[in-house]
Amino acid sequence: MSGRARMSRREFLNAAAGAAAFAGTGLAGPQTRAQAQAKPPAKRPNFIFILTDDQGWGDARFQGHPYVKTPALDRLSREGLFIKQFYVCSGVCSPSRCAFMTSHFPARHHIHGHFASPQQNKARHMPDFLDPKTPTVTSILKQAGYATGHFGKWHLGHGAGAPPPTAYGIDDERTAVSSGQQIREDAPRLMQEAPKGQPHFMAVATTLMVNETIRFIKANKDKPFYVNLWTLLPHAPLRPTPEQLAVYDGLDPKADHDVWKPWTSRYMAAAKDLPQQMKVFLAALTDLDTQIGRLLDALDELGLTDNTVIVFSSDNGPEDYHIGNAANAGVGSPGILRGRKRSLYEGGVRTLGLVRWPGHVPAGKVDATSVVSSVDLLPTVCKLAGVDVPAGVNCDGEDVSDIFQGRPRERTKPVHWEWLFRIFNEEPYHSPQLAVRDGKWKLLLNPDRSRVELYDIPVDPSETKNLASEHPDVVDRLAKKAINWQKSLPPSPMRDRPEPVRPPARPKGPKNSNPQKQR
């Protein structure tokens, strides 16, 4: 029993029913013109949302990674659209997932970091789970007649009192880090012939998740479906099998690679044993890709490829090897981007964004201009499905179905971030507390302006040149947006603390990269 009051069965059922009822109402407010004109397609599309865990923006061959083998992701990029400026709403797991599910910036739900024990959640002034009364993409689509599934990681609340994923409009689930049916229970079937402890659960986890996803799709192939496939890999700890490791026999990685400059090259050079760390990481990532390939093949065999929208991303940037169990997972690549997991610099919050829908999404196209956020998933999926978003949802995101279908444009809403905790990595990756992306500009600042940094992201995606002193008008305009946005959030005592203590600054990184103090 946690230190908080446990939700009774009656309370839980009432909450779940309330969520479904609210999510299903199209009458919560007036429709926009676009919603009023939207008509369901002749045959409603299926949706598969694949979300990996701690995969960096550079962790794919099509993105120029010099060593990894990712034929399935390469296939998705050839057959679909790659959105180069695709952002998640946090540098860590749970808040990022909240944004995808709800179209809300996660701080609106007091979700500032990952869900942990009740004691840890309480210390950070967080709830123990996402409120099941919150409308989600799954609850809205379920009310519209979609079959809904979730297989893999959940991490929106688990343990005593936490509702299972089925409370959020999900019909069928086998999950991890949840209070639902545990996918780990199926692991012994794949491990029974192996020596004790090998292969580790993480080595077979993606196989299990894809098995369950294919089972769900076969069971629902004659009606529209929406399914989340949220993997555990390449999150630490990584323990690939000998067979998975053998793919990278003879690997001899070099830290100083062009696609890793200017930031990641220096980071890789400081790894304790880069050849071994990289071999383990790539073996795990390639097995993840292999299982995604099985899913793509299953869609082909079932004749569902042309009517299925696939969206692929990761929950945040790559882990850092300064974390105790992440020596191997910590050599993931953000490519040329600055920062890693937990950071609000690009490497922490920009992730892979792939969309495939044959005949609707242009094949092999790279959109280098549009800015898309994870809060856009819910309204976009609803538009493509011909389903009205209940007005009371108050999306922080926007419908980007036109961008998905190959029509680049500027977004109409800024993207906001907030990070209230310590960042466990090198000093140049320690970002300020707030960030906002609006147009070409990205501003990072502390609320008291003890640090202010402004970057022209299309010109300087590596965030090497702080332009704050050169554009004070832009700084003032975006600072007001960021501060006003933070003031609109539910209060949290965590915001009143001084900036977390960080290691002494070291003279690293390109010139002009040091934070600049403003007023």
Residue, then its C-alpha position, 0 to 999 in steps of 0.5 A: m500500500s502506498g502512502r497515498a490513498r488507494m483508489s477503490r474499485r468503485e472509484f476506478l470504474n467510475a473514473a474509467a467510465g467518465a473518461a470514456a463518456f467524455a472522450g466520446t462526446g463530439l458536443a463539448g463545444p463548437q466545431t472548427r471549420a476544418q472539423a465541420q468539413a472533415k468527412p470520414p474516409a470511405k475506408r477508415p485507416n488503421f494506425i500503428f504508433i511505434l515509440t522506441d525508448d532512448q533512441g537518438w536522432g542519429d541512431a539509424r542508417f538512413q540518418g547517416h549512422p556510420y555503423v548501425k544496421t537498420p533495414a526496417l527503418d531504412r525501408l520506412s524512410r524510403e516508403g514514407l516521410f522523414i520529418k527532420q524537426f520532430y520534437v517530443c515534449s520532454g527529455v524523459c519518458s513519462p512526460s513525453r508519453c503523456a504528451f503523445m496520448t493527450s495532446h497536452f504539455p505534460a506539466r498540465h498534469h503535474i507530470h514533470g519527470h518519470f513515474a517512480s515509487p509513490q515516495q519519489n513521486k510525492a517528493r517531486h510533487m507528482p501524481d502516481f499516474l495519469d488521471p484516467k479521466t483525461p481523454t486520450v487518443t485511444s479513448i477518443l478512437k475507441q468511442a468512434g469504433y476503433a479497436t485499440g491496443h497497446f503492447g510494450k512499455w506503458h510508464l504512465g503509472h504503475g504499482a498500487g492504486a494505478p489503473p491499468p492501460t485499459a482505463y485509458g480506452i485500450d481494449d487489448e494490452r500486454t505491457a511493461v512498467s504498468s498495472g496491466q497484463q505483464i508482457r514479461e510473463d511470456a518471456p519464459r517461453l522464449m527463454q526456456e531452452a537457454p542457460k539460466g539468465q540468458p537470454h535476458f528479458m530485454a533481449v527478447a522483449t521486442t519479439l514478445m511485443v511484436n508478437e502481441t501486436i501482430r496477434f492484435i492486428k490479425a484479430n482486428k483486420d476486418k475493422p479499423f484499429y489503432v495500436n501503440l507498439w512502445t518498445l523497451l529498447p534501446h533503454a538500459p540495461l542492454r543484454p543482447t544474445p551472442e547471436q545478436l552480438a555476432v552481427y557486429d563481429g569485427l566492429d572498430p568504431k571511430a569516435d571522430h566521425d563527421v556525422w557526430k561533430p561537433w558535440t558527439s565526437r568528443y563525447m564518444a572519445a571519452a567513452k571507457d571502451l567504445p568498441q565494446q559499448m558500441k557493439v552491445f548498443l548496436a546489437a540491441l538496436t538492430d534486433l529492435d529493427t529486425q522485429i519492426g521488419r517482422l511487423l512490416d512483413a505481417l502487414d504485407e501478408l495481411g494486405l493491410t499495408d496500403n490502409t495503415v498509417i505508421v508513425f515512428s518516433s522515440d520518447n527522448g534523446p539517447e541515454d548518457y553513459h554517466i548513468g550507472n547501468a547505461a554504459n552501453a545504452g549511453v553510446g546512442s547518437p543524437g548525430i550533430l545535435r547538442g545534448r542527450k536525454r534530460s536536456l532541453y537542447e536539441g539532442g534531448v528533445r528532437t527525435l526521429g519522425l517517420v510517417r508511412w501511408p502508401g498513396h497518401v504520404p509521399a515516399g522517400k520525402v524529407d521534410a526539413t522545414s516543418v516543425v512537428s511536436s508529439v502533442d500533434l499526434l492526437p489531433t492529426v490521427c483524429k483528422l485522418a480517421g475522420v473523428d472530431v476531437p472533443a472541444g473540451v480536450n483543449c489540444d496544445g498541439e495542432d492538426v498536421s495531417d497536411i504535413f504528414q501528407g507531404r505539404p510542408r508549412e510553418r506551425t501555428k502554435p509554439v512548442h514549449w518545454e520545462w525541466l525542473f531537475r538535474i541533468f546527468n551529463e556533461e556541462p555543455y548539455h546542461s540546459p536552462q529550465l525553460a525552452v520555446r520553439d517558435g518559427k526558426w527561433k529556439l529560446l532557452l532561459n531560466p525564469d529569472r534570466s540568469r541564463v538566456e540562449l537564442y538559436d536559429i535552429p535551421v541555420d544552427p541545429s547544433e546550437t553552437k552560436n548563442l544569438a541572444s545579444e544580437h537579437p534582444d527583440v526576439v529574446d524579449r518576445l519569446a521570453k514573454k511567451a515562455i514565462n506566460w506559458q509557465k505561469s499558465l501551468p498548475p503550480s509546483p514547488m519544484r519551480d521555486r528551487p534554485e537551479p540544480v547544482r551542477p559540476p564545474a564548467r569545463p572548457k569544452g565545445p565549439k566557440n560561442s557555445n557557452p551560455q550567455k547571461q542576460r539582464 
